[in-house]
Amino acid sequence: MRKGYNVTIWSIFIILLIALDQLTKFLIVKSLEVGDSVKVITNAIYITSHRNQGAAWGILQGKMWLFYIVTIVVLVVLFMFFKNEGYGKPLIQFGLSLLIAGSIGNFIDRLFRGEVVDFIDTYIFGYNFPIFNVADAALTIGVVVLIIVILIDDKEEKA
């Protein structure tokens, strides 16, 4: 790949993020029973051991075969986007790297555990947000970064 990709840096970033995701999940599985909860900040953040056999917010429970197919297709598309759209655009590379790491992190769980380990339990303005993990956070942040990039690019094109 050409110099503008910084593949080594982004590969290391992706590997470290996957490692962090898997390490935190390993620690949760080894130290807490499903349903156990540890208070971090009262009425705000808890570490709660939870399992999910579906997607975000528990949709499509038990459709593991679908997640295998979708994840592989999504990863191929993300790598293609990185190669074709990411050249010389570090924010796009950052957003796509977050999406790649998050997708692989949850894929590893589905492949080896048959379910995704979730544990970050937050209450935002009194709302009990669905329990998530490091991979989910990476996916969410990656989407937000790419939306911001698209909005900035769109604004620059109009100017």
C-alpha positions, 0 to 999 in steps of 0.5 A: 500500500502507498505511504498515505495509508499508515497500515502498520500504525492502524494495524497495531491500533486495531490489534491493541483495541481487539486485545483490550476488548478480549482482555476485559471480556476475559476478566468479566467471565473469570471474575463475575457470574452472569447477572453479577454487578459491581458499582463504579459510580452510583446511579451512573456506571456499573460493571454488570456481567451480561451475555448477548446472543443477538445484536445491539439491544438484543435484537435477532437473538440466537441468529448466530449464523446470520452474524457470521455471514454479516460480519465477514461481509462487513469486514470485507467492505470495511477493508475495501473502504479503508483501501479505496477511501482512506488514502491520506485521510487519517480520520477515515482511517481512524473511524474504519479502524474502530469499526474493524476492531469492534467487528472482529472483537464481537466476532471472536466472542460469537465464534468461540463463546457462542455469545457476546460478553457485555459488561459496561452498564450505564445510566444516562439521565436516569435511562438504563442504557443497554449493557455493552462492551469495548467492541461495541464502544469502538463500533459506536465511536467509529460510526460517529467519526465517519458521520462527522467526516461525511458532514465535514466533507459535504460542507466543504463540497458545498462551499 
